Amino acid sequence: MTVESTAARTPRRSAGSDAGATGAQRTTSTTAEKAVPAKKATVAKKAPAAKKASAAKKASAAKKASAAKKASAAKKASAAKKAPAARKSGGTKPRSAEPHLVQLLTPEGERVRNAEFDPYVSGVTSEEFRGLYRDMVLTRRFDAEATALQRQGELGLWASLLGQEAAQIGSGRALRDDDYVFPTYREHGVAWCRGVDPTNLLGMFRGVNNGGWDPNSNNFHLYTIVIGSQALHATGYAMGVAKDGADSAVIAYFGDGASSQGDVAEAFTFSAVYNAPVVFFCQNNQWAISEPTEKQSRVPLYQRAQGFGFPGLRVDGNDVLANLAVTRWALERARAGEGPTLIEAFTYRMGAHTTSDDPTRYRHDDERAAWEAKDPILRLRRHLESAHHADEGFFAELEIESETLGKRVREAVRAMKDPDHFAIFENAYADGHALVDEERAQFAAYQASFADTDGGK
């Protein structure tokens, strides 16, 4: 087989054909050269138009940006205009139905039937109704006397419970003797229910002791000043109760302000995980000193329990019967091994946070007036009268007893002796300590510097 070479397969070109090709190339080149200036002229002609279009485009964009800027400014101005109203109302609240409120007595004293909680108060007798009323009246009288004593300089401070009597008496009377209470510094009504002498509550506020009662005598712990820490104490105690196999329960009291504390959240966690027999009783009196509840939580406080895995409910805090019922229910759950419960008693602090506070600086009189119409004592009195649980003789005798209590409290406070100034150095060390001895001597010299020349004090 013969293989042709590449040269053999390529046809030869004549000199003429080469010349023709060269001429064609020259012609094409000349045409192209002529076209370039024309193209440049066309481009140059189009440039001003493109420039104008670009400028128009930029102007349009600038116009749109200006309009957007104005719209944004208008939106901000509108939001700023709405902000004061939002601040007054606590901002825009989540869209949800009104929280369910357990109520057995209306502000007018009318009985409201409740299939779930009626069984817990169905056996309340006329005598017990009168007892609840007596508890609230005497607690309020004691509280008013303590406030007056502070104003007279007999106490250094006082935290009033005015308006919260139903929440405290109702829950306090639901407790058994073997249940244990961890209070804050405002649970004067619960202390009354536990049999703590009212005058013993005043020693700490007068500065003569650190708490004038033995907690184990009444299963009522000393007042806790640190906000929220008692919730952890109660949880730990309840865990111990469970380990001991006892069927008693524990209750921890705190306010809406304390519900924002980390200690309370930790107590919720531990109680849920260990299924502790504890009831968390939150008295939502609407104000954490000067901070309203809506600035602390975007949902009702009782709903916080859901996030920790145990039930919560809201009760009318000015309804003593409802507080008695829901607390009995929660304590029964705890004793039955069903774990913790959160009760939010929806009430109102009628007075100041403490006697060092001025509530007129942050809340309006009309708000207080609205809650006065829901007064817990007046509510129960209306029910006692309409249901014939009490007569005028009962109310008259109670008034006399109330005044007698006030007088006893006044006399007891003024008779309180100052503590031994050197008691603070005792029991620091079992066998004594040189440094403590030195501090005692320094303190003795300081005290002696106040003596006059005749040796008096």
KAJOGI-V540234 format. One record per residue. N is the residue number from 1. RES is the residue in three letters. PHI is phi in whole degrees, 0 to 359 (NA if undefined). OMEGA is omega in degrees with one decimal (NA if undefined). Layout:
# KAJOGI-V540234
{{N	RES	PHI	OMEGA} {N	RES	PHI	OMEGA}}
This chain:
# KAJOGI-V540234
{{1	MET	NA	-177.0} {2	THR	265	177.9} {3	VAL	261	178.7} {4	GLU	281	175.9} {5	SER	278	179.1} {6	THR	298	179.9} {7	ALA	296	-179.1} {8	ALA	293	-177.5} {9	ARG	282	-177.2} {10	THR	273	-178.7} {11	PRO	294	178.2} {12	ARG	279	176.4} {13	ARG	256	177.7} {14	SER	276	178.9} {15	ALA	300	180.0} {16	GLY	294	-178.9} {17	SER	294	178.0} {18	ASP	294	-179.2} {19	ALA	295	178.9} {20	GLY	297	-179.8} {21	ALA	296	-179.5} {22	THR	295	178.9} {23	GLY	297	179.7} {24	ALA	296	178.6} {25	GLN	297	-179.5} {26	ARG	296	-179.2} {27	THR	297	179.5} {28	THR	298	-179.5} {29	SER	299	-179.1} {30	THR	296	179.5} {31	THR	297	-179.7} {32	ALA	296	179.8} {33	GLU	297	178.6} {34	LYS	291	-176.7} {35	ALA	288	-176.9} {36	VAL	300	178.3} {37	PRO	300	179.9} {38	ALA	294	179.1} {39	LYS	294	178.4} {40	LYS	298	-179.9} {41	ALA	295	178.9} {42	THR	296	179.1} {43	VAL	298	-179.8} {44	ALA	297	-179.4} {45	LYS	291	-178.2} {46	LYS	281	-173.6} {47	ALA	304	179.3} {48	PRO	301	179.6} {49	ALA	295	178.6} {50	ALA	295	179.8} {51	LYS	298	178.4} {52	LYS	297	-179.8} {53	ALA	296	178.8} {54	SER	297	179.9} {55	ALA	296	179.1} {56	ALA	295	179.4} {57	LYS	295	178.4} {58	LYS	295	179.9} {59	ALA	297	178.6} {60	SER	296	179.2} {61	ALA	296	179.5} {62	ALA	296	179.8} {63	LYS	295	178.4} {64	LYS	295	179.9} {65	ALA	297	179.4} {66	SER	296	179.1} {67	ALA	295	178.8} {68	ALA	295	179.4} {69	LYS	296	179.0} {70	LYS	296	179.7} {71	ALA	296	178.5} {72	SER	296	179.6} {73	ALA	295	179.3} {74	ALA	295	179.1} {75	LYS	295	178.7} {76	LYS	295	179.6} {77	ALA	297	178.6} {78	SER	295	178.9} {79	ALA	294	178.9} {80	ALA	295	179.8} {81	LYS	292	-178.9} {82	LYS	278	-174.2} {83	ALA	302	-179.8} {84	PRO	303	179.5} {85	ALA	295	178.8} {86	ALA	294	179.6} {87	ARG	295	-179.6} {88	LYS	296	-176.8} {89	SER	266	179.7} {90	GLY	87	177.6} {91	GLY	88	178.8} {92	THR	282	-177.2} {93	LYS	274	178.4} {94	PRO	301	179.6} {95	ARG	284	178.8} {96	SER	207	179.5} {97	ALA	290	177.9} {98	GLU	301	-177.9} {99	PRO	301	178.7} {100	HIS	290	-178.4} {101	LEU	239	177.3} {102	VAL	283	-179.4} {103	GLN	220	178.4} {104	LEU	246	175.1} {105	LEU	230	176.9} {106	THR	285	176.3} {107	PRO	303	177.8} {108	GLU	274	178.2} {109	GLY	87	-179.2} {110	GLU	275	-178.2} {111	ARG	283	177.0} {112	VAL	251	-178.8} {113	ARG	279	-179.6} {114	ASN	217	-174.5} {115	ALA	299	-176.3} {116	GLU	282	-172.1} {117	PHE	251	176.6} {118	ASP	304	-178.9} {119	PRO	301	-177.4} {120	TYR	278	178.9} {121	VAL	228	-176.6} {122	SER	294	-177.3} {123	GLY	264	-179.7} {124	VAL	292	-177.3} {125	THR	272	177.0} {126	SER	299	178.6} {127	GLU	297	179.5} {128	GLU	290	174.8} {129	PHE	300	178.6} {130	ARG	295	178.3} {131	GLY	295	177.5} {132	LEU	296	179.5} {133	TYR	294	178.7} {134	ARG	301	179.4} {135	ASP	303	-177.0} {136	MET	292	-178.4} {137	VAL	295	-178.2} {138	LEU	290	176.5} {139	THR	295	178.4} {140	ARG	294	179.6} {141	ARG	295	177.4} {142	PHE	299	-179.2} {143	ASP	297	179.2} {144	ALA	295	179.1} {145	GLU	293	179.0} {146	ALA	296	177.6} {147	THR	298	179.0} {148	ALA	296	179.2} {149	LEU	296	177.6} {150	GLN	294	179.2} {151	ARG	296	179.3} {152	GLN	272	178.4} {153	GLY	88	-178.9} {154	GLU	276	177.2} {155	LEU	236	178.7} {156	GLY	284	-175.6} {157	LEU	197	172.9} {158	TRP	208	177.0} {159	ALA	251	-174.5} {160	SER	281	175.6} {161	LEU	254	-174.2} {162	LEU	310	-179.5} {163	GLY	100	-176.1} {164	GLN	251	-175.4} {165	GLU	297	-176.5} {166	ALA	295	-179.9} {167	ALA	298	-176.0} {168	GLN	281	-179.3} {169	ILE	290	179.7} {170	GLY	299	-180.0} {171	SER	288	-178.7} {172	GLY	295	179.4} {173	ARG	282	176.3} {174	ALA	278	-175.3} {175	LEU	282	170.0} {176	ARG	269	-178.4} {177	ASP	299	-176.7} {178	ASP	272	173.3} {179	ASP	283	-176.0} {180	TYR	239	-174.6} {181	VAL	246	172.8} {182	PHE	241	-175.3} {183	PRO	267	167.5} {184	THR	267	179.9} {185	TYR	242	-175.7} {186	ARG	238	-173.0} {187	GLU	274	-179.3} {188	HIS	293	178.6} {189	GLY	290	177.9} {190	VAL	293	176.9} {191	ALA	301	177.8} {192	TRP	300	179.0} {193	CYS	296	-179.0} {194	ARG	273	175.9} {195	GLY	85	176.3} {196	VAL	281	179.5} {197	ASP	298	-178.5} {198	PRO	305	-178.7} {199	THR	294	178.6} {200	ASN	290	179.2} {201	LEU	289	-171.2} {202	LEU	273	-178.2} {203	GLY	302	-179.8} {204	MET	295	-178.7} {205	PHE	284	173.9} {206	ARG	268	178.0} {207	GLY	88	-178.8} {208	VAL	259	175.8} {209	ASN	202	179.4} {210	ASN	257	-175.8} {211	GLY	135	-169.1} {212	GLY	264	179.3} {213	TRP	213	176.9} {214	ASP	272	-176.2} {215	PRO	303	-175.9} {216	ASN	282	178.4} {217	SER	287	-177.5} {218	ASN	237	-173.6} {219	ASN	52	180.0} {220	PHE	229	-175.2} {221	HIS	295	176.3} {222	LEU	298	178.4} {223	TYR	302	179.8} {224	THR	250	-178.3} {225	ILE	274	178.9} {226	VAL	294	-171.8} {227	ILE	292	171.8} {228	GLY	89	-173.8} {229	SER	293	-178.6} {230	GLN	294	177.5} {231	ALA	295	176.0} {232	LEU	290	178.8} {233	HIS	300	-179.2} {234	ALA	296	-179.4} {235	THR	296	178.5} {236	GLY	298	178.4} {237	TYR	296	179.9} {238	ALA	296	176.3} {239	MET	297	176.9} {240	GLY	293	177.5} {241	VAL	300	-179.9} {242	ALA	296	-179.8} {243	LYS	292	178.4} {244	ASP	284	179.9} {245	GLY	80	179.4} {246	ALA	282	178.9} {247	ASP	255	176.6} {248	SER	278	-178.8} {249	ALA	232	-178.6} {250	VAL	233	177.1} {251	ILE	230	179.4} {252	ALA	241	177.9} {253	TYR	258	173.1} {254	PHE	200	-178.2} {255	GLY	257	180.0} {256	ASP	297	178.2} {257	GLY	295	179.9} {258	ALA	294	-179.2} {259	SER	295	177.6} {260	SER	270	-177.6} {261	GLN	279	178.3} {262	GLY	296	179.3} {263	ASP	300	180.0} {264	VAL	292	177.9} {265	ALA	298	178.5} {266	GLU	294	177.5} {267	ALA	297	177.1} {268	PHE	300	-178.4} {269	THR	297	-177.4} {270	PHE	296	-178.0} {271	SER	296	179.9} {272	ALA	289	-177.8} {273	VAL	296	-177.7} {274	TYR	262	175.9} {275	ASN	53	-174.7} {276	ALA	289	179.8} {277	PRO	280	-175.8} {278	VAL	230	175.0} {279	VAL	247	176.6} {280	PHE	264	-176.1} {281	PHE	250	-178.1} {282	CYS	262	174.8} {283	GLN	270	178.7} {284	ASN	278	-179.4} {285	ASN	265	171.5} {286	GLN	80	-176.1} {287	TRP	222	170.2} {288	ALA	265	-165.5} {289	ILE	58	-178.1} {290	SER	250	-177.6} {291	GLU	259	-179.4} {292	PRO	289	-175.6} {293	THR	299	-176.9} {294	GLU	293	175.7} {295	LYS	272	-178.9} {296	GLN	250	-176.2} {297	SER	211	178.4} {298	ARG	269	176.6} {299	VAL	230	174.9} {300	PRO	305	-172.5} {301	LEU	300	-176.9} {302	TYR	296	-179.0} {303	GLN	287	177.3} {304	ARG	297	-178.8} {305	ALA	300	-177.9} {306	GLN	302	-178.5} {307	GLY	291	-179.9} {308	PHE	256	173.6} {309	GLY	91	173.9} {310	PHE	219	-173.1} {311	PRO	284	174.4} {312	GLY	219	177.3} {313	LEU	211	178.0} {314	ARG	248	179.7} {315	VAL	238	174.9} {316	ASP	294	-174.9} {317	GLY	291	178.4} {318	ASN	260	179.9} {319	ASP	248	-174.5} {320	VAL	296	-178.6} {321	LEU	292	178.9} {322	ALA	294	177.9} {323	ASN	295	176.0} {324	LEU	298	-176.3} {325	ALA	292	-174.7} {326	VAL	291	179.1} {327	THR	288	174.2} {328	ARG	300	178.8} {329	TRP	299	-178.0} {330	ALA	293	178.6} {331	LEU	293	177.0} {332	GLU	296	176.6} {333	ARG	301	-178.0} {334	ALA	298	-178.3} {335	ARG	293	-179.0} {336	ALA	277	178.6} {337	GLY	83	-178.3} {338	GLU	266	172.2} {339	GLY	90	-172.8} {340	PRO	282	175.7} {341	THR	218	174.0} {342	LEU	250	175.3} {343	ILE	250	174.1} {344	GLU	256	177.3} {345	ALA	273	-174.8} {346	PHE	277	-173.4} {347	THR	224	-177.3} {348	TYR	208	176.5} {349	ARG	275	-174.6} {350	MET	289	-178.8} {351	GLY	256	178.2} {352	ALA	281	176.1} {353	HIS	303	167.7} {354	THR	218	-179.2} {355	THR	289	175.4} {356	SER	267	-174.3} {357	ASP	253	175.5} {358	ASP	236	-175.6} {359	PRO	293	179.7} {360	THR	292	-180.0} {361	ARG	279	-176.0} {362	TYR	223	175.9} {363	ARG	217	-172.9} {364	HIS	264	-179.7} {365	ASP	295	-178.6} {366	ASP	293	176.2} {367	GLU	294	178.8} {368	ARG	296	-179.6} {369	ALA	298	179.5} {370	ALA	296	179.6} {371	TRP	281	176.0} {372	GLU	300	178.1} {373	ALA	292	179.4} {374	LYS	254	-175.4} {375	ASP	312	-174.7} {376	PRO	294	-178.8} {377	ILE	287	178.1} {378	LEU	298	179.3} {379	ARG	300	-178.3} {380	LEU	290	178.1} {381	ARG	299	177.9} {382	ARG	301	179.5} {383	HIS	291	179.3} {384	LEU	301	-178.0} {385	GLU	288	-177.2} {386	SER	290	-179.4} {387	ALA	266	178.2} {388	HIS	60	175.5} {389	HIS	275	-177.7} {390	ALA	209	177.1} {391	ASP	243	-177.5} {392	GLU	296	178.3} {393	GLY	298	178.2} {394	PHE	298	-178.2} {395	PHE	294	179.3} {396	ALA	293	179.0} {397	GLU	295	179.9} {398	LEU	294	177.9} {399	GLU	297	178.0} {400	ILE	295	178.6} {401	GLU	298	179.8} {402	SER	296	179.7} {403	GLU	293	177.5} {404	THR	296	178.3} {405	LEU	297	179.5} {406	GLY	302	179.4} {407	LYS	295	179.7} {408	ARG	298	179.5} {409	VAL	295	179.0} {410	ARG	302	-178.0} {411	GLU	295	-178.3} {412	ALA	294	-179.3} {413	VAL	295	-177.7} {414	ARG	290	179.5} {415	ALA	267	-179.4} {416	MET	296	-179.3} {417	LYS	274	175.8} {418	ASP	294	-179.3} {419	PRO	288	174.0} {420	ASP	296	-176.3} {421	HIS	298	-176.0} {422	PHE	263	-179.3} {423	ALA	294	-178.2} {424	ILE	293	-179.3} {425	PHE	269	-179.4} {426	GLU	277	173.7} {427	ASN	65	174.6} {428	ALA	289	176.0} {429	TYR	229	-178.4} {430	ALA	294	-175.8} {431	ASP	250	-179.2} {432	GLY	82	-178.0} {433	HIS	204	-176.2} {434	ALA	299	-178.7} {435	LEU	294	178.0} {436	VAL	295	177.6} {437	ASP	298	179.1} {438	GLU	294	179.0} {439	GLU	294	178.2} {440	ARG	297	-179.7} {441	ALA	294	178.1} {442	GLN	295	-180.0} {443	PHE	293	178.1} {444	ALA	297	178.6} {445	ALA	295	178.8} {446	TYR	294	178.7} {447	GLN	298	-179.0} {448	ALA	295	-178.7} {449	SER	292	179.3} {450	PHE	271	-178.0} {451	ALA	287	177.9} {452	ASP	274	-174.9} {453	THR	293	-179.6} {454	ASP	272	179.4} {455	GLY	87	177.6} {456	GLY	278	179.8} {457	LYS	237	NA}}
